[in-house]
């Protein structure tokens, strides 16, 4: 196995550039398509319920395959896995850019998520290995920029590309970046490989993947098929329950399970993973809802949507700088609670939005969300592993990451379904009052001719706008309750023993 001593300083710098290109490309793709969703919806003739699949398919596929990354790297070598992942991710990005319908786009986004699952963890591990111990802090600071660059530049880049070219360039932009990273790593990346004779539990992996996939399909298609009035939704529900049961039984009876259920015996790990699940909801759900609200209801140009959403990354950057100075001096549980309360307060403020609101409230609450989520992430991850035996850390890390990403996909699917359902309910109630014998209508607009088709169509559009705004307000209020619940869960955490 090659170490940092076999590399020159120039080689380490070049490797860092090529590695970070791959990591940033992966992180940007999480958010770059958000601002283009309304344009993708129009281009693919997707319904309001379906368009969220463009985001959830990518996140779920990445969540499922992240736990396999360590085994693949040990089995086939980190260099080979990294190069194949970049090549497949780039190819899948190109396919997304030329997709002719929603079904193709969702399939190719799944391929993107599967192939991109290895990019961030292997990039981080490689930065550790190519740098001496005294420079690990600097290396992780550089790596942390990838987490900032994605949320900060993703919406801006997506808005600019969509406005000046097409939404397809949100994916095609990965072609030159991917080829640049692949060629550079092909030339300079050494092999990092550990001999590992352990076998992957393919049955456990398959059962877990089927369970997660069935739950996601149930949530994504439930609103369209009227939930449990549909045999298809019942099939997904029964399949997910059956796979979860078989996964638990298999994990308890096999010698080398895909995930050892012993990790769930640690209270801190279970609570932190649950909070991480809620954190995924709170981070990604607003990013999926806001572009649709700003473009569809408030008439914002797509470039302005990117500008309004970008300050969230400024909040992340500010919080990272502050956390680096205070994290060793403040109780971790207190930091998590404060971060969750800041996030909840931002959601509460967003529940006061109206169709007349300007961008200042979106910007300030976005910065607050960036600060709150960054305050939570580091201490939450530390607390999750503080009392866990060292032998379970690899499996626990995979489960923790999977649950956080799964929370993101579940949050997007549920909030999209709630938006459609609430809009239909409120619009129905508003439309009931639009009749000539309504005293409020006669008093407020006595000259209004409700028998005119043009007037009726205009009133119907306005009722839809008002109902949609009510649905978004209700969802932000619900996310405030989620943040409050998560902050209460933190109180159940135990302080780790000194020195752990």
ZANU-167191 format. One line per 4 residues: their letters; for each residue x negated, y negated, z negated of C-alpha. Coordinates in steps of 0.05 Angstrom, whole numbers, always signed. Layout:
BEGIN
A) X Y Z | ... .
END
This chain:
BEGIN
XXXX) +0 +0 +0 | -29 -67 +21 | -34 -123 -31 | -48 -197 -30 .
XXXX) -123 -184 -36 | -125 -158 +36 | -93 -220 +65 | -125 -287 +81 .
XXXX) -93 -352 +60 | -74 -367 +132 | -41 -300 +139 | -1 -311 +75 .
XXXX) +23 -379 +99 | +44 -352 +167 | +79 -292 +134 | +116 -339 +88 .
XXXX) +141 -381 +147 | +166 -320 +185 | +197 -288 +123 | +232 -351 +102 .
XXXX) +260 -360 +173 | +294 -292 +167 | +320 -307 +96 | +346 -376 +115 .
XXXX) +379 -349 +178 | +416 -298 +135 | +438 -349 +83 | +460 -401 +133 .
XXXX) +505 -349 +167 | +545 -343 +102 | +571 -414 +109 | +558 -438 +181 .
XXXX) +622 -408 +208 | +667 -439 +154 | +675 -507 +187 | +687 -474 +255 .
XXXX) +744 -429 +230 | +800 -473 +259 | +765 -474 +327 | +753 -399 +324 .
XXXX) +827 -390 +306 | +849 -429 +367 | +800 -395 +414 | +817 -324 +392 .
XXXX) +892 -337 +381 | +885 -312 +310 | +939 -324 +258 | +927 -362 +194 .
XXXX) +924 -296 +156 | +874 -264 +204 | +822 -319 +210 | +793 -305 +140 .
XXXX) +771 -236 +166 | +714 -271 +202 | +684 -287 +134 | +705 -226 +93 .
XXXX) +680 -175 +144 | +610 -204 +140 | +608 -209 +64 | +638 -140 +51 .
XXXX) +591 -105 +100 | +531 -139 +68 | +555 -121 -2 | +563 -48 +15 .
XXXX) +495 -40 +46 | +453 -80 -3 | +448 -21 -52 | +415 +21 +3 .
XXXX) +359 -29 +17 | +311 -3 -36 | +317 +69 -14 | +310 +51 +60 .
XXXX) +247 +11 +45 | +216 +68 +5 | +237 +120 +56 | +218 +86 +121 .
XXXX) +172 +29 +99 | +189 -43 +84 | +158 -69 +148 | +198 -23 +193 .
XXXX) +263 -37 +156 | +251 -112 +158 | +236 -113 +233 | +295 -68 +251 .
XXXX) +341 -110 +207 | +320 -176 +240 | +327 -146 +310 | +396 -117 +295 .
XXXX) +419 -181 +260 | +397 -223 +320 | +430 -176 +369 | +495 -176 +329 .
XXXX) +493 -252 +326 | +489 -254 +402 | +549 -207 +407 | +588 -252 +359 .
XXXX) +573 -311 +405 | +602 -276 +466 | +661 -241 +432 | +724 -249 +474 .
XXXX) +776 -234 +419 | +784 -231 +344 | +775 -156 +340 | +707 -159 +374 .
XXXX) +685 -217 +331 | +704 -181 +266 | +667 -118 +289 | +604 -156 +307 .
XXXX) +608 -195 +242 | +608 -129 +205 | +546 -108 +244 | +515 -175 +224 .
XXXX) +529 -161 +150 | +503 -89 +153 | +438 -109 +187 | +428 -172 +146 .
XXXX) +436 -138 +78 | +361 -123 +76 | +335 -192 +95 | +340 -230 +29 .
XXXX) +318 -175 -20 | +260 -152 +24 | +238 -223 +37 | +235 -236 -38 .
XXXX) +197 -172 -52 | +147 -187 +4 | +134 -257 -23 | +117 -225 -90 .
XXXX) +69 -175 -58 | +31 -223 -12 | +17 -273 -67 | -28 -265 -128 .
XXXX) +7 -265 -196 | -13 -337 -212 | +25 -361 -150 | +89 -321 -160 .
XXXX) +124 -381 -190 | +107 -423 -129 | +129 -366 -83 | +196 -360 -118 .
XXXX) +206 -435 -114 | +196 -431 -39 | +244 -372 -37 | +295 -412 -77 .
XXXX) +297 -462 -20 | +332 -409 +22 | +389 -409 -28 | +394 -485 -23 .
XXXX) +384 -491 +52 | +442 -445 +68 | +497 -483 +32 | +466 -550 +48 .
XXXX) +453 -544 +122 | +503 -489 +140 | +565 -534 +144 | +526 -592 +175 .
XXXX) +495 -547 +228 | +560 -511 +241 | +598 -577 +249 | +546 -607 +296 .
XXXX) +541 -545 +340 | +617 -537 +345 | +629 -610 +361 | +573 -617 +413 .
XXXX) +574 -547 +443 | +621 -493 +419 | +636 -451 +357 | +599 -395 +393 .
XXXX) +533 -432 +381 | +542 -421 +306 | +521 -350 +322 | +478 -360 +384 .
XXXX) +432 -406 +345 | +406 -343 +311 | +376 -316 +376 | +314 -362 +378 .
XXXX) +306 -360 +302 | +311 -284 +300 | +263 -273 +357 | +213 -323 +326 .
XXXX) +216 -286 +259 | +212 -217 +291 | +152 -233 +334 | +116 -266 +277 .
XXXX) +127 -209 +228 | +110 -158 +282 | +42 -191 +288 | +26 -208 +216 .
XXXX) +67 -166 +167 | +28 -109 +136 | +61 -45 +111 | +87 -43 +40 .
XXXX) +109 +27 +24 | +117 +67 -39 | +119 +142 -37 | +187 +162 -62 .
XXXX) +213 +233 -57 | +282 +217 -84 | +341 +231 -39 | +397 +183 -27 .
XXXX) +465 +205 -53 | +501 +198 +14 | +566 +226 -13 | +567 +175 -70 .
XXXX) +550 +119 -22 | +604 +141 +27 | +658 +145 -27 | +639 +76 -54 .
XXXX) +639 +46 +16 | +707 +76 +32 | +736 +50 -33 | +712 -21 -22 .
XXXX) +731 -20 +51 | +802 +5 +35 | +813 -48 -18 | +790 -102 +30 .
XXXX) +834 -77 +87 | +893 -75 +39 | +881 -148 +18 | +866 -173 +88 .
XXXX) +927 -140 +122 | +976 -142 +63 | +1007 -209 +80 | +1017 -191 +154 .
XXXX) +1049 -123 +138 | +1091 -148 +79 | +1048 -112 +28 | +1077 -48 -1 .
XXXX) +1136 -46 +46 | +1085 -20 +96 | +1061 +52 +100 | +993 +27 +123 .
XXXX) +983 -14 +59 | +1004 +46 +17 | +952 +88 +55 | +897 +38 +39 .
XXXX) +917 +35 -34 | +919 +111 -42 | +853 +119 -5 | +818 +68 -49 .
XXXX) +844 +101 -113 | +825 +170 -89 | +755 +148 -69 | +744 +112 -135 .
XXXX) +766 +175 -173 | +721 +221 -131 | +663 +172 -138 | +668 +172 -214 .
XXXX) +674 +248 -217 | +617 +258 -169 | +572 +208 -206 | +584 +244 -271 .
XXXX) +569 +313 -244 | +512 +303 -194 | +439 +303 -214 | +419 +240 -176 .
XXXX) +480 +196 -167 | +481 +135 -121 | +499 +93 -182 | +489 +120 -252 .
XXXX) +552 +105 -292 | +507 +97 -353 | +497 +24 -333 | +569 +11 -352 .
XXXX) +555 +32 -424 | +518 -34 -435 | +569 -87 -456 | +528 -146 -432 .
XXXX) +519 -117 -363 | +594 -102 -356 | +615 -171 -379 | +562 -207 -336 .
XXXX) +583 -166 -275 | +656 -185 -287 | +636 -259 -294 | +594 -251 -230 .
XXXX) +656 -224 -194 | +695 -286 -214 | +635 -330 -195 | +638 -301 -125 .
XXXX) +711 -322 -121 | +697 -392 -146 | +638 -404 -99 | +663 -377 -33 .
XXXX) +739 -386 -34 | +738 -463 -33 | +687 -461 +24 | +737 -421 +65 .
XXXX) +798 -463 +48 | +770 -534 +53 | +753 -535 +127 | +823 -513 +145 .
XXXX) +853 -565 +98 | +809 -622 +121 | +816 -608 +196 | +887 -582 +199 .
XXXX) +922 -627 +149 | +880 -690 +142 | +854 -695 +214 | +780 -697 +198 .
XXXX) +732 -689 +257 | +692 -625 +250 | +626 -661 +242 | +655 -701 +184 .
XXXX) +679 -637 +152 | +607 -612 +152 | +583 -678 +122 | +636 -675 +67 .
XXXX) +620 -603 +48 | +544 -610 +50 | +535 -647 -17 | +551 -582 -52 .
XXXX) +479 -563 -36 | +454 -627 -69 | +488 -604 -133 | +452 -538 -127 .
XXXX) +385 -572 -118 | +396 -619 -177 | +417 -562 -223 | +357 -519 -203 .
XXXX) +309 -576 -220 | +342 -588 -288 | +349 -514 -305 | +275 -503 -295 .
XXXX) +262 -551 -352 | +316 -532 -402 | +329 -458 -392 | +276 -437 -443 .
XXXX) +304 -483 -496 | +379 -472 -492 | +421 -412 -510 | +438 -374 -446 .
XXXX) +511 -363 -465 | +519 -438 -475 | +491 -453 -406 | +538 -403 -374 .
XXXX) +599 -431 -410 | +580 -503 -393 | +569 -484 -320 | +636 -448 -317 .
XXXX) +671 -507 -350 | +640 -555 -299 | +664 -510 -243 | +733 -505 -274 .
XXXX) +737 -580 -283 | +720 -588 -209 | +777 -541 -191 | +824 -578 -237 .
XXXX) +807 -644 -203 | +818 -612 -134 | +888 -591 -156 | +905 -666 -155 .
XXXX) +890 -672 -81 | +943 -701 -35 | +949 -715 +39 | +929 -787 +25 .
XXXX) +865 -769 -13 | +798 -792 +16 | +733 -754 +20 | +704 -780 -45 .
XXXX) +742 -730 -87 | +719 -672 -42 | +646 -696 -46 | +644 -706 -121 .
XXXX) +679 -640 -137 | +633 -605 -87 | +571 -632 -123 | +602 -610 -190 .
XXXX) +614 -540 -163 | +542 -536 -139 | +517 -557 -207 | +563 -510 -244 .
XXXX) +549 -448 -203 | +473 -460 -207 | +476 -468 -282 | +512 -401 -286 .
XXXX) +471 -358 -239 | +402 -353 -272 | +424 -344 -345 | +480 -297 -324 .
XXXX) +431 -252 -286 | +382 -254 -344 | +436 -235 -395 | +460 -178 -351 .
XXXX) +393 -142 -356 | +370 -166 -425 | +398 -106 -464 | +398 -56 -407 .
XXXX) +345 +0 -409 | +291 -12 -357 | +304 +54 -322 | +373 +30 -299 .
XXXX) +351 -38 -272 | +348 -19 -198 | +418 +11 -198 | +445 -45 -242 .
XXXX) +417 -98 -195 | +452 -65 -136 | +519 -61 -174 | +513 -132 -199 .
XXXX) +500 -160 -129 | +554 -116 -98 | +607 -140 -148 | +589 -213 -137 .
XXXX) +594 -207 -62 | +657 -165 -67 | +687 -220 -111 | +673 -269 -54 .
XXXX) +709 -227 -2 | +768 -212 -49 | +774 -286 -66 | +776 -307 +7 .
XXXX) +827 -254 +25 | +873 -268 -35 | +870 -344 -27 | +886 -339 +47 .
XXXX) +946 -295 +32 | +969 -342 -23 | +963 -402 +23 | +1007 -370 +76 .
XXXX) +1058 -343 +26 | +1064 -407 -14 | +1068 -450 +49 | +1126 -409 +76 .
XXXX) +1164 -412 +9 | +1155 -487 -1 | +1170 -503 +72 | +1235 -463 +67 .
XXXX) +1257 -504 +7 | +1238 -570 +39 | +1275 -553 +103 | +1338 -536 +64 .
XXXX) +1343 -609 +44 | +1334 -637 +114 | +1408 -643 +131 | +1455 -702 +145 .
XXXX) +1497 -692 +82 | +1436 -698 +36 | +1445 -765 -3 | +1370 -773 -8 .
XXXX) +1363 -770 +68 | +1420 -819 +79 | +1391 -868 +28 | +1318 -862 +50 .
XXXX) +1328 -859 +126 | +1400 -879 +144 | +1384 -886 +218 | +1350 -818 +224 .
XXXX) +1383 -775 +277 | +1375 -703 +253 | +1410 -678 +315 | +1352 -702 +360 .
XXXX) +1305 -645 +379 | +1246 -692 +376 | +1263 -716 +306 | +1276 -645 +283 .
XXXX) +1208 -622 +309 | +1173 -680 +276 | +1207 -666 +209 | +1189 -593 +215 .
XXXX) +1115 -610 +226 | +1115 -657 +166 | +1149 -605 +122 | +1095 -555 +142 .
XXXX) +1040 -605 +125 | +1070 -620 +57 | +1082 -546 +42 | +1010 -529 +62 .
XXXX) +983 -583 +16 | +1025 -555 -41 | +996 -485 -28 | +924 -511 -31 .
XXXX) +938 -549 -95 | +968 -485 -126 | +907 -445 -105 | +858 -495 -136 .
XXXX) +899 -493 -200 | +895 -417 -199 | +819 -421 -191 | +816 -467 -251 .
XXXX) +850 -412 -291 | +799 -361 -263 | +742 -406 -287 | +774 -413 -355 .
XXXX) +783 -337 -362 | +711 -325 -341 | +685 -375 -392 | +724 -338 -447 .
XXXX) +692 -272 -426 | +623 -303 -438 | +639 -308 -512 | +639 -232 -515 .
XXXX) +565 -228 -495 | +514 -208 -548 | +450 -246 -557 | +391 -202 -535 .
XXXX) +339 -183 -588 | +280 -231 -593 | +227 -215 -543 | +275 -181 -494 .
END
